[in-house]
Amino acid sequence: MSTASMEAALLLAGILFMLGLISVLIRRNIIFMLISVEIMLNAAGLAFIVAGTRWVQPDGQIMFIFILTMAAAEVSVGLALILQIYHQLKTLNSDAANIMKG
């Protein structure tokens, strides 16, 4: 059984992070923006796992558990905010949320 090289795995993590970042900047739908942030968090977690595997330390896996915990909290708060925005504005377009005051 062969394993992927560290460079290939970090390249994959970098590509995933860039795809998530570009998608956050381009998309206007709030749900797609939330999904893009999740892709970026998973890419960072992949980089931690690869680094931990390279140096034979459990630190990368521990950091990945923290990233997953943070992602779960971010999704719950994000979806609650999305529901409130949709309830008030009847749209998920992020440009429409610009009219909110207060």
C-alpha positions as CSV (number, residue, x, y, z in Angstrom):
1,M,0.0,0.0,0.0
2,S,1.6,3.3,-1.1
3,T,1.0,6.6,0.5
4,A,0.8,10.0,-1.0
5,S,3.7,12.3,-0.6
6,M,3.6,15.3,1.7
7,E,4.0,17.7,-1.2
8,A,1.0,16.2,-3.0
9,A,-1.2,16.3,0.0
10,L,-0.2,19.9,0.9
11,L,-0.8,20.9,-2.8
12,L,-4.3,19.3,-2.6
13,A,-4.9,21.3,0.7
14,G,-3.8,24.5,-1.0
15,I,-5.9,23.9,-4.1
16,L,-9.0,23.2,-1.9
17,F,-8.3,26.3,0.2
18,M,-8.0,28.5,-2.9
19,L,-11.2,27.1,-4.4
20,G,-13.1,27.9,-1.2
21,L,-11.6,31.4,-1.0
22,I,-12.5,32.1,-4.7
23,S,-16.0,30.8,-4.2
24,V,-16.5,33.0,-1.1
25,L,-15.4,36.0,-3.1
26,I,-17.5,35.2,-6.2
27,R,-20.7,33.8,-4.8
28,R,-23.7,35.9,-3.7
29,N,-25.8,33.2,-2.2
30,I,-25.2,33.0,1.6
31,I,-25.6,29.2,1.7
32,F,-22.9,28.7,-1.0
33,M,-20.7,31.1,0.9
34,L,-21.1,29.0,4.1
35,I,-20.2,25.8,2.2
36,S,-17.1,27.5,0.8
37,V,-16.0,28.4,4.3
38,E,-16.4,24.8,5.2
39,I,-14.2,23.7,2.3
40,M,-11.5,26.2,3.5
41,L,-11.7,24.8,7.0
42,N,-11.4,21.2,5.7
43,A,-8.4,22.2,3.6
44,A,-6.7,23.6,6.7
45,G,-7.5,20.4,8.6
46,L,-6.0,18.3,5.8
47,A,-2.8,20.4,6.1
48,F,-2.6,19.8,9.8
49,I,-3.2,16.0,9.4
50,V,-0.4,15.8,6.7
51,A,2.0,17.8,8.9
52,G,1.3,15.6,11.9
53,T,1.8,12.5,9.9
54,R,5.1,13.7,8.5
55,W,6.5,14.4,11.9
56,V,4.8,11.4,13.5
57,Q,3.0,13.5,16.1
58,P,-0.7,13.4,17.1
59,D,-0.8,17.2,17.1
60,G,-2.2,17.4,13.6
61,Q,-5.1,15.1,14.5
62,I,-5.8,17.1,17.7
63,M,-5.9,20.3,15.7
64,F,-8.2,18.7,13.2
65,I,-10.7,17.8,16.0
66,F,-10.6,21.5,17.1
67,I,-11.2,22.6,13.5
68,L,-14.2,20.2,13.2
69,T,-15.6,21.5,16.5
70,M,-15.2,25.1,15.3
71,A,-16.8,24.2,11.9
72,A,-19.8,22.7,13.7
73,A,-20.3,25.8,15.8
74,E,-19.9,28.0,12.7
75,V,-22.5,26.1,10.8
76,S,-25.0,26.2,13.6
77,V,-24.6,30.0,14.1
78,G,-24.4,30.6,10.3
79,L,-27.6,28.7,9.6
80,A,-29.4,30.5,12.4
81,L,-28.4,33.8,10.9
82,I,-29.3,32.7,7.4
83,L,-32.8,31.7,8.6
84,Q,-33.3,35.2,10.2
85,I,-32.1,36.9,7.1
86,Y,-34.4,34.9,4.9
87,H,-37.3,35.4,7.3
88,Q,-36.8,39.2,7.1
89,L,-35.7,39.8,3.5
90,K,-37.2,36.7,1.7
91,T,-33.9,36.2,-0.2
92,L,-30.5,34.6,0.4
93,N,-28.6,37.1,-1.8
94,S,-25.8,38.7,0.3
95,D,-26.2,42.0,-1.5
96,A,-29.8,42.3,-0.2
97,A,-28.5,42.0,3.4
98,N,-26.7,45.3,2.9
99,I,-30.0,47.2,3.5
100,M,-30.2,45.9,7.1
101,K,-29.6,48.6,9.7
102,G,-29.1,48.4,13.3
